């Protein structure tokens, strides 16, 4: 076994200090990334996406980030209580409400198709006013024919 001397201990301390400095630098870069969505030494794939992320943050109004939050806490927008409650309620009722909604959609579709067919049939045969006019014309034609047979017609 090797004996640890003052040189080995000093080397370990120097290595530990270097690791702490690197960790502090990484934390500073991540904090800057979370707050400003800018990173000069970022990989190319991240550099392509960051402008879009800045635009989305601006549109959502999320520019006011505080530095006391951790980067993980400031990633997504917080939902209001009503939204969270509605989403949980929907998640609980989904197994029942989704099949019911599908059936209602199909049934309403059938009713609308039937109604459309009825309206097309009515349009083909004519409206009630057109039917009444047709009956009057037939009646007038029959009266004319009856008068012509008697010889009283024109």
Backbone torsions as a table, in degrees:
resi	resn	phi	psi	omega
1	UNK	NA	142.6	179.5
2	UNK	-85.8	144.8	176.1
3	UNK	-89.0	135.5	179.5
4	UNK	-87.0	119.4	-179.5
5	UNK	-103.1	-176.2	-179.7
6	UNK	-62.6	-31.8	-179.5
7	UNK	-69.3	-40.7	-179.5
8	UNK	-67.3	-40.9	179.4
9	UNK	-65.4	-40.0	178.7
10	UNK	-66.4	-37.7	179.3
11	UNK	-67.1	-40.4	178.4
12	UNK	-65.2	-40.6	178.4
13	UNK	-65.3	-40.0	178.6
14	UNK	-64.5	-40.0	178.4
15	UNK	-65.6	-41.4	178.2
16	UNK	-65.1	-42.5	177.4
17	UNK	-63.0	-39.4	178.6
18	UNK	-65.6	-40.1	178.8
19	UNK	-65.9	-39.5	177.5
20	UNK	-65.3	-40.9	179.0
21	UNK	-65.0	-40.6	178.2
22	UNK	-65.7	-40.4	178.1
23	UNK	-64.8	-40.7	178.3
24	UNK	-64.9	-39.5	178.2
25	UNK	-66.5	-42.1	177.5
26	UNK	-62.5	-40.4	178.9
27	UNK	-64.1	-40.0	178.8
28	UNK	-64.5	-40.8	179.5
29	UNK	-65.2	-43.3	179.9
30	UNK	-66.5	-38.0	177.4
31	UNK	-64.7	-44.5	177.8
32	UNK	-62.3	-41.1	179.3
33	UNK	-62.5	-42.4	-179.1
34	UNK	-69.0	-35.7	-176.4
35	UNK	-83.5	-41.8	-173.3
36	UNK	-111.2	-10.8	-174.9
37	UNK	54.9	41.7	175.7
38	UNK	-132.1	138.2	177.3
39	UNK	-153.0	112.2	-175.2
40	UNK	-66.8	-40.3	-177.1
41	UNK	-96.7	27.5	-176.6
42	UNK	-74.0	154.3	173.0
43	UNK	-61.2	157.1	-174.7
44	UNK	-59.5	-39.7	-179.0
45	UNK	-63.2	-36.1	178.6
46	UNK	-74.8	-35.8	178.0
47	UNK	-63.5	-29.5	178.8
48	UNK	-72.2	-34.6	-173.6
49	UNK	-87.8	-26.4	-175.1
50	UNK	-58.9	-41.0	176.7
51	UNK	-60.2	-38.6	177.0
52	UNK	-65.1	-40.2	178.5
53	UNK	-64.2	-40.1	177.4
54	UNK	-63.8	-40.7	178.7
55	UNK	-63.9	-44.3	178.5
56	UNK	-63.5	-39.7	178.3
57	UNK	-64.9	-39.7	179.1
58	UNK	-65.4	-41.2	-179.5
59	UNK	-65.9	-40.5	-179.2
60	UNK	-78.6	-10.6	179.3
61	UNK	79.0	28.7	-176.6
62	UNK	-97.5	25.0	-177.1
63	UNK	-73.5	-21.8	-177.0
64	UNK	-87.0	77.0	178.1
65	UNK	-98.5	140.7	177.7
66	UNK	-97.0	149.2	-178.3
67	UNK	-79.6	-7.6	179.5
68	UNK	-77.6	-20.6	178.0
69	UNK	-75.4	152.5	174.2
70	UNK	-80.7	157.4	-179.3
71	UNK	-58.6	-35.2	-179.0
72	UNK	-69.7	-31.1	-178.3
73	UNK	-75.8	-24.1	-176.1
74	UNK	-100.0	13.3	-176.3
75	UNK	-71.5	-53.1	-174.0
76	UNK	-109.7	159.8	177.7
77	UNK	-74.4	149.8	178.9
78	UNK	-87.4	138.7	178.6
79	UNK	-91.9	150.8	177.7
80	UNK	-74.3	166.7	-178.3
81	UNK	-62.2	-42.6	-177.7
82	UNK	-62.9	-40.9	179.5
83	UNK	-66.1	-44.4	179.4
84	UNK	-63.4	-41.5	179.6
85	UNK	-62.8	-45.6	-179.8
86	UNK	-63.2	-40.3	179.6
87	UNK	-67.0	-40.8	177.8
88	UNK	-65.4	-41.9	178.4
89	UNK	-62.9	-41.8	177.9
90	UNK	-64.4	-43.0	178.5
91	UNK	-60.1	-37.5	-179.6
92	UNK	-72.7	-35.4	-175.7
93	UNK	-95.5	-1.9	-177.2
94	UNK	-55.0	-44.5	-178.9
95	UNK	-59.8	-25.2	179.4
96	UNK	-97.5	-44.8	-172.3
97	UNK	-71.7	-34.0	-177.8
98	UNK	-66.9	-48.6	176.1
99	UNK	-62.1	-37.2	177.5
100	UNK	-64.0	-41.1	179.0
101	UNK	-64.4	-40.4	178.4
102	UNK	-63.5	-44.6	179.3
103	UNK	-63.4	-42.8	178.9
104	UNK	-62.5	-39.8	179.1
105	UNK	-63.0	-44.9	178.2
106	UNK	-63.4	-45.1	-178.7
107	UNK	-62.8	-44.6	178.7
108	UNK	-64.7	-35.8	176.5
109	UNK	-62.3	-43.3	178.0
110	UNK	-64.2	-43.0	179.4
111	UNK	-61.1	-43.6	-179.9
112	UNK	-66.3	-38.1	176.5
113	UNK	-63.4	-44.0	179.3
114	UNK	-62.8	-42.9	178.6
115	UNK	-62.7	-40.3	179.0
116	UNK	-65.4	-40.5	177.5
117	UNK	-64.1	-41.2	177.8
118	UNK	-63.0	-42.8	-179.6
119	UNK	-67.8	-34.4	176.3
120	UNK	-66.7	-40.1	178.6
121	UNK	-64.8	-42.3	178.1
122	UNK	-63.4	-37.8	179.4
123	UNK	-68.0	-35.9	179.9
124	UNK	-69.6	-40.1	-179.6
125	UNK	-84.1	-20.4	179.3
126	UNK	106.5	164.3	179.8
127	UNK	-81.7	168.9	178.7
128	UNK	-57.5	-35.3	178.7
129	UNK	-66.8	-40.9	178.3
130	UNK	-65.9	-36.2	178.1
131	UNK	-64.8	-41.9	178.0
132	UNK	-63.3	-40.7	177.3
133	UNK	-64.2	-39.7	179.0
134	UNK	-63.7	-42.9	178.6
135	UNK	-63.5	-39.6	177.4
136	UNK	-64.0	-40.2	178.7
137	UNK	-65.8	-41.4	178.6
138	UNK	-63.5	-42.5	178.9
139	UNK	-62.0	-42.0	178.6
140	UNK	-66.1	-40.0	178.9
141	UNK	-64.6	-42.2	179.6
142	UNK	-64.6	-40.8	178.7
143	UNK	-64.1	-40.1	178.4
144	UNK	-63.8	-44.6	179.4
145	UNK	-63.8	-41.5	179.8
146	UNK	-63.8	-39.4	179.2
147	UNK	-69.2	-34.9	180.0
148	UNK	-68.8	-35.4	179.5
149	UNK	-67.6	-34.6	178.8
150	UNK	-75.2	-19.0	-177.7
151	UNK	90.2	10.6	-178.8
152	UNK	-94.8	-5.5	-174.4
153	UNK	-78.9	-179.6	-175.7
154	UNK	-71.4	NA	NA
